[in-house]
Amino acid sequence: MTVDRMVLAFAGFVVLLGVGLAHFVHPWWIGLSIFAGLNMIQAAFTGFCPAAMIFKKLGVKPGVAFR
């Protein structure tokens, strides 16, 4: 699995986690999904993605989106 796919999978997990926590625990957990969404938007424009940097350091092979 490449960094690109790992980032997409992680972002999807965080969004679903935030929605689930907002539904079952407290509505303010929707902020986690909002944060993930805003981070995905800024990464699309800047190319800076903290999750991609972490996955690279963990040795996940690089993809084409986050170099």
N, CA, C and O of each residue as an XYZ file, in Angstrom:
268
protein
N       0.854     -1.167      0.000
C       0.000      0.000      0.000
C       0.905      1.236      0.000
O       1.913      1.274      0.707
N       0.544      2.232     -0.786
C       1.351      3.441     -0.871
C       0.893      4.479      0.149
O      -0.171      4.352      0.755
N       1.713      5.497      0.322
C       1.381      6.589      1.236
C       0.046      7.211      0.849
O      -0.775      7.515      1.714
N      -0.172      7.400     -0.453
C      -1.411      8.025     -0.920
C      -2.642      7.261     -0.435
O      -3.588      7.851      0.086
N      -2.613      5.967     -0.610
C      -3.754      5.139     -0.202
C      -3.897      5.076      1.312
O      -5.009      5.035      1.837
N      -2.770      5.068      2.006
C      -2.821      5.067      3.471
C      -3.442      6.366      3.980
O      -4.246      6.346      4.912
N      -3.075      7.493      3.376
C      -3.630      8.782      3.786
C      -5.132      8.811      3.533
O      -5.890      9.262      4.391
N      -5.569      8.343      2.383
C      -6.995      8.316      2.079
C      -7.756      7.407      3.044
O      -8.839      7.759      3.511
N      -7.192      6.251      3.337
C      -7.836      5.328      4.266
C      -7.898      5.927      5.670
O      -8.920      5.815      6.348
N      -6.818      6.558      6.106
C      -6.785      7.168      7.428
C      -7.783      8.326      7.524
O      -8.490      8.460      8.523
N      -7.835      9.157      6.485
C      -8.771     10.284      6.482
C     -10.210      9.783      6.528
O     -11.034     10.335      7.258
N     -10.516      8.755      5.764
C     -11.858      8.185      5.790
C     -12.201      7.621      7.153
O     -13.324      7.779      7.632
N     -11.233      6.963      7.780
C     -11.450      6.420      9.120
C     -11.729      7.526     10.125
O     -12.633      7.405     10.951
N     -10.946      8.620     10.058
C     -11.130      9.725     11.005
C     -12.491     10.385     10.810
O     -13.156     10.727     11.787
N     -12.910     10.566      9.564
C     -14.225     11.162      9.301
C     -15.330     10.270      9.868
O     -16.227     10.758     10.555
N     -15.271      8.981      9.589
C     -16.291      8.070     10.107
C     -16.249      7.968     11.626
O     -17.292      7.863     12.270
N     -15.057      7.997     12.198
C     -14.927      7.977     13.651
C     -15.594      9.209     14.266
O     -16.318      9.103     15.255
N     -15.345     10.372     13.672
C     -15.954     11.601     14.178
C     -17.465     11.579     14.093
O     -18.150     12.010     15.021
N     -17.989     11.082     12.987
C     -19.446     10.991     12.831
C     -20.025     10.004     13.845
O     -21.052     10.278     14.466
N     -19.370      8.866     14.010
C     -19.846      7.871     14.969
C     -19.821      8.389     16.395
O     -20.777      8.199     17.147
N     -18.733      9.042     16.766
C     -18.640      9.600     18.114
C     -19.665     10.708     18.326
O     -20.229     10.834     19.413
N     -19.908     11.514     17.286
C     -20.917     12.574     17.397
C     -22.307     11.980     17.589
O     -23.132     12.534     18.317
N     -22.559     10.868     16.942
C     -23.875     10.240     17.048
C     -24.071      9.541     18.392
O     -25.119      9.676     19.023
N     -23.049      8.791     18.826
C     -23.216      7.952     20.003
C     -22.729      8.578     21.312
O     -23.187      8.178     22.383
N     -21.814      9.546     21.252
C     -21.226     10.078     22.478
C     -21.682     11.506     22.750
O     -22.375     11.769     23.733
N     -21.285     12.433     21.864
C     -21.632     13.838     22.074
C     -21.546     14.565     20.731
O     -20.616     14.317     19.963
N     -22.487     15.448     20.432
C     -22.500     16.136     19.138
C     -21.237     16.944     18.821
O     -20.931     17.168     17.650
N     -20.511     17.377     19.832
C     -19.304     18.159     19.574
C     -18.203     17.347     18.894
O     -17.254     17.926     18.366
N     -18.313     16.025     18.898
C     -17.323     15.193     18.203
C     -17.348     15.397     16.698
O     -16.428     14.960     16.008
N     -18.369     16.044     16.177
C     -18.410     16.338     14.738
C     -17.222     17.219     14.345
O     -16.826     17.266     13.181
N     -16.665     17.910     15.332
C     -15.472     18.727     15.087
C     -14.304     17.911     14.565
O     -13.481     18.428     13.810
N     -14.215     16.655     14.951
C     -13.149     15.786     14.442
C     -13.295     15.588     12.938
O     -12.305     15.633     12.208
N     -14.514     15.372     12.474
C     -14.752     15.224     11.036
C     -14.495     16.539     10.302
O     -13.962     16.543      9.193
N     -14.872     17.639     10.919
C     -14.622     18.954     10.309
C     -13.122     19.191     10.179
O     -12.650     19.650      9.139
N     -12.377     18.880     11.229
C     -10.927     19.027     11.193
C     -10.315     18.175     10.078
O      -9.457     18.648      9.332
N     -10.751     16.936      9.969
C     -10.227     16.044      8.930
C     -10.541     16.591      7.540
O      -9.687     16.570      6.654
N     -11.760     17.079      7.351
C     -12.137     17.635      6.063
C     -11.327     18.863      5.701
O     -10.871     18.993      4.565
N     -11.143     19.768      6.657
C     -10.342     20.967      6.404
C      -8.888     20.605      6.113
O      -8.246     21.231      5.270
N      -8.375     19.603      6.806
C      -7.008     19.169      6.560
C      -6.861     18.570      5.160
O      -5.843     18.780      4.500
N      -7.865     17.829      4.708
C      -7.812     17.272      3.353
C      -7.830     18.377      2.302
O      -7.132     18.292      1.292
N      -8.634     19.417      2.543
C      -8.702     20.536      1.598
C      -7.363     21.273      1.543
O      -6.863     21.561      0.455
N      -6.779     21.578      2.697
C      -5.500     22.290      2.676
C      -4.403     21.432      2.064
O      -3.528     21.960      1.378
N      -4.427     20.119      2.293
C      -3.424     19.236      1.700
C      -3.549     19.200      0.185
O      -2.547     19.070     -0.518
N      -4.768     19.313     -0.322
C      -4.972     19.314     -1.774
C      -4.328     20.536     -2.418
O      -3.819     20.456     -3.536
N      -4.350     21.666     -1.713
C      -3.810     22.894     -2.282
C      -2.325     23.096     -1.984
O      -1.598     23.654     -2.806
N      -1.873     22.648     -0.816
C      -0.491     22.919     -0.421
C       0.441     21.731     -0.592
O       1.652     21.911     -0.722
N      -0.102     20.518     -0.594
C       0.738     19.330     -0.652
C       1.315     18.945      0.696
O       2.033     17.951      0.798
N       1.012     19.724      1.741
C       1.501     19.436      3.087
C       0.485     18.578      3.817
O      -0.655     18.993      4.026
N       0.903     17.377      4.203
C       0.007     16.468      4.901
C       0.769     15.794      6.037
O       1.650     14.969      5.793
N       0.430     16.146      7.285
C       1.121     15.528      8.415
C       1.015     14.004      8.440
O       1.977     13.324      8.797
N      -0.135     13.467      8.066
C      -0.295     12.009      8.058
C       0.659     11.372      7.045
O       1.241     10.323      7.318
N       0.820     11.997      5.889
C       1.738     11.465      4.875
C       3.166     11.475      5.392
O       3.928     10.542      5.137
N       3.530     12.521      6.114
C       4.882     12.600      6.668
C       5.113     11.478      7.679
O       6.184     10.873      7.708
N       4.115     11.207      8.495
C       4.237     10.138      9.493
C       4.331      8.774      8.819
O       5.164      7.949      9.193
N       3.478      8.538      7.826
C       3.517      7.250      7.129
C       4.845      7.039      6.413
O       5.357      5.920      6.370
N       5.414      8.125      5.842
C       6.725      8.008      5.191
C       7.785      7.592      6.202
O       8.619      6.730      5.924
N       7.744      8.225      7.397
C       8.730      7.890      8.428
C       8.562      6.463      8.931
O       9.519      5.854      9.409
N       7.352      5.931      8.824
C       7.107      4.550      9.233
C       7.525      3.552      8.158
O       7.441      2.341      8.364
N       7.976      4.060      7.008
C       8.497      3.192      5.969
C       7.508      2.758      4.906
O       7.796      1.838      4.141
N       6.347      3.399      4.840
C       5.378      3.071      3.792
C       5.941      3.594      2.478
O       6.460      4.708      2.420
N       5.840      2.791      1.424
C       6.422      3.207      0.152
C       5.687      4.417     -0.410
O       4.466      4.518     -0.286
N       6.424      5.331     -1.026
C       5.821      6.577     -1.515
C       4.900      6.354     -2.697
O       5.043      5.404     -3.466
N       3.951      7.268     -2.810
C       3.063      7.311     -3.972
C       3.382      8.544     -4.767
O       4.471      9.101     -4.632
N       2.467      8.984     -5.587
C       2.729     10.143     -6.438
C       2.152     11.436     -5.896
O       2.601     12.511     -6.292
N       1.167     11.371     -5.000
C       0.506     12.586     -4.547
C       1.299     13.335     -3.487
O       1.329     14.566     -3.508
N       1.938     12.637     -2.568
C       2.643     13.291     -1.463
C       4.137     13.010     -1.560
O       4.627     12.040     -0.982
N       4.848     13.840     -2.273
C       6.299     13.649     -2.448
C       7.090     14.535     -1.552
O       8.320     14.498     -1.576
